[in-house]
Amino acid sequence: MRSIHPEAKFLLVGWIDDNPDAIKKSELDSWVENGTLEFLGKLSDVRPAIAQSSVYVLPSYREGTPRTVLEAMAMGRAVITTDAPGCRETVVDGDNGFLVPVQNAPALADAMISMIESPLRVVAMGKRSREIAEEKYDVHKVNAVMLKEMGIS
């Protein structure tokens, strides 16, 4: 990715997982040292990191509905995530972002390159993300539906 688009900036938010299959701290440190990405660590408020980004990427293997994707959508960001349950409910492939197969690094890289090479599309997808967030995930609308389904309203 860096060799094709050295101008691209990548931010990584999160923590080092103890899972043996997770990225090792030494590997992460080498990426930071060679300028591949900037590691922001675990953040209590992800909004500043999302605000610095034009595209939000969550290459999840498994997930419920990911809150961070909803936050990125609410902030008008295009999204790349996997076709995992939960994630796939947030992105309309080709509309507000891209869905890629789980554990498919080449497809993830292709989607990221496509975003880098299509800045106008990124803006349009970000606008759609915001619209979808307002239509589908507005807390007042979600609560009203839940209360109605429970027979409370």
C-alpha positions as CSV (number, residue, x, y, z in Angstrom):
1,M,0.0,0.0,0.0
2,R,2.7,2.4,1.0
3,S,4.7,1.8,-2.2
4,I,1.6,2.6,-4.4
5,H,0.4,5.6,-2.3
6,P,3.2,7.0,-0.1
7,E,1.1,10.1,0.5
8,A,-1.6,8.1,2.3
9,K,-1.8,8.4,6.1
10,F,-3.0,5.6,8.2
11,L,-4.1,5.9,11.9
12,L,-4.6,2.9,14.1
13,V,-6.8,3.1,17.2
14,G,-7.1,0.3,19.7
15,W,-5.0,-1.7,22.1
16,I,-2.6,-4.6,21.9
17,D,-4.6,-7.8,22.3
18,D,-3.2,-10.8,24.2
19,N,-4.7,-13.2,21.6
20,P,-1.9,-15.2,20.0
21,D,-3.4,-14.5,16.5
22,A,-3.3,-10.7,17.1
23,I,-0.7,-8.3,15.9
24,K,2.4,-8.5,18.0
25,K,3.7,-5.4,19.7
26,S,7.0,-5.7,18.0
27,E,5.3,-5.8,14.6
28,L,3.3,-2.8,15.5
29,D,6.4,-0.9,16.7
30,S,8.2,-1.6,13.4
31,W,5.2,-0.2,11.4
32,V,5.3,2.9,13.5
33,E,9.1,3.3,13.3
34,N,9.1,2.9,9.5
35,G,6.2,5.4,9.1
36,T,3.6,2.8,7.8
37,L,1.1,4.1,10.3
38,E,0.5,6.2,13.4
39,F,-0.6,4.3,16.5
40,L,-3.0,6.3,18.7
41,G,-3.6,3.6,21.2
42,K,-6.9,3.0,23.1
43,L,-9.0,6.2,23.0
44,S,-12.0,7.0,25.3
45,D,-13.2,9.4,22.6
46,V,-12.6,8.3,19.0
47,R,-14.2,11.4,17.4
48,P,-10.9,13.3,17.0
49,A,-9.3,10.3,15.2
50,I,-12.3,9.8,13.0
51,A,-12.3,13.6,12.2
52,Q,-8.7,13.3,11.0
53,S,-9.7,10.5,8.6
54,S,-11.7,10.5,5.3
55,V,-12.3,6.7,5.4
56,Y,-12.9,4.4,8.4
57,V,-11.6,0.9,8.1
58,L,-12.7,-2.0,10.5
59,P,-11.3,-5.4,9.2
60,S,-13.3,-7.4,11.8
61,Y,-13.4,-11.2,11.9
62,R,-16.6,-11.2,14.0
63,E,-18.6,-8.4,15.5
64,G,-22.0,-7.3,16.8
65,T,-23.1,-4.1,15.2
66,P,-19.9,-2.1,15.6
67,R,-20.3,1.1,17.5
68,T,-17.2,2.6,16.0
69,V,-18.6,2.1,12.5
70,L,-21.8,3.8,13.5
71,E,-19.8,6.7,15.0
72,A,-17.8,7.0,11.7
73,M,-21.0,7.0,9.7
74,A,-22.6,9.7,12.0
75,M,-19.5,11.8,11.3
76,G,-19.9,11.4,7.5
77,R,-17.1,8.9,6.8
78,A,-17.0,6.3,4.1
79,V,-16.5,2.9,5.6
80,I,-14.6,-0.3,4.7
81,T,-15.4,-3.3,6.8
82,T,-15.9,-7.0,6.4
83,D,-18.9,-9.0,5.4
84,A,-19.2,-10.4,8.9
85,P,-22.5,-10.4,10.7
86,G,-23.1,-7.0,12.4
87,C,-20.6,-5.2,10.1
88,R,-22.6,-6.1,7.0
89,E,-25.7,-4.4,8.4
90,T,-23.9,-1.0,8.5
91,V,-22.5,-0.8,5.0
92,V,-24.3,-0.9,1.7
93,D,-21.5,-2.2,-0.5
94,G,-20.6,0.5,-3.1
95,D,-23.0,3.1,-1.6
96,N,-21.5,4.3,1.7
97,G,-18.4,2.1,1.6
98,F,-17.2,-1.4,0.8
99,L,-17.7,-4.8,2.3
100,V,-14.7,-7.2,1.9
101,P,-14.6,-10.9,2.7
102,V,-13.4,-11.7,6.3
103,Q,-9.7,-12.4,6.6
104,N,-9.0,-11.3,3.0
105,A,-6.1,-8.9,3.1
106,P,-5.8,-8.5,-0.7
107,A,-9.5,-7.5,-1.0
108,L,-9.1,-5.1,2.0
109,A,-6.0,-3.5,0.3
110,D,-7.9,-3.2,-3.0
111,A,-10.8,-1.4,-1.3
112,M,-8.4,0.9,0.5
113,I,-6.6,1.7,-2.8
114,S,-9.9,2.3,-4.5
115,M,-10.8,4.9,-1.8
116,I,-7.4,6.6,-2.0
117,E,-7.7,6.9,-5.8
118,S,-11.3,8.1,-5.8
119,P,-11.5,11.1,-3.4
120,L,-14.8,12.4,-4.8
121,R,-16.4,8.9,-4.3
122,V,-15.1,9.0,-0.7
123,V,-17.0,12.3,-0.1
124,A,-20.2,10.9,-1.7
125,M,-19.9,7.7,0.3
126,G,-19.4,9.7,3.5
127,K,-22.6,11.7,2.8
128,R,-24.5,8.5,2.3
129,S,-23.0,7.1,5.6
130,R,-24.4,10.2,7.4
131,E,-27.8,9.8,5.7
132,I,-28.0,6.0,6.6
133,A,-26.9,6.8,10.2
134,E,-29.7,9.3,10.5
135,E,-32.3,7.1,8.8
136,K,-31.5,3.8,10.4
137,Y,-29.5,4.4,13.6
138,D,-30.9,7.6,15.2
139,V,-31.3,6.8,18.9
140,H,-34.8,8.3,19.1
141,K,-36.0,6.2,16.2
142,V,-34.4,3.1,17.5
143,N,-35.9,3.6,20.9
144,A,-39.3,4.3,19.5
145,V,-39.2,1.0,17.5
146,M,-38.0,-1.0,20.5
147,L,-40.7,0.5,22.8
148,K,-43.4,-0.2,20.2
149,E,-42.2,-3.8,19.7
150,M,-42.3,-4.3,23.5
151,G,-45.8,-2.9,23.6
152,I,-44.7,0.0,25.9
153,S,-45.5,3.0,23.7
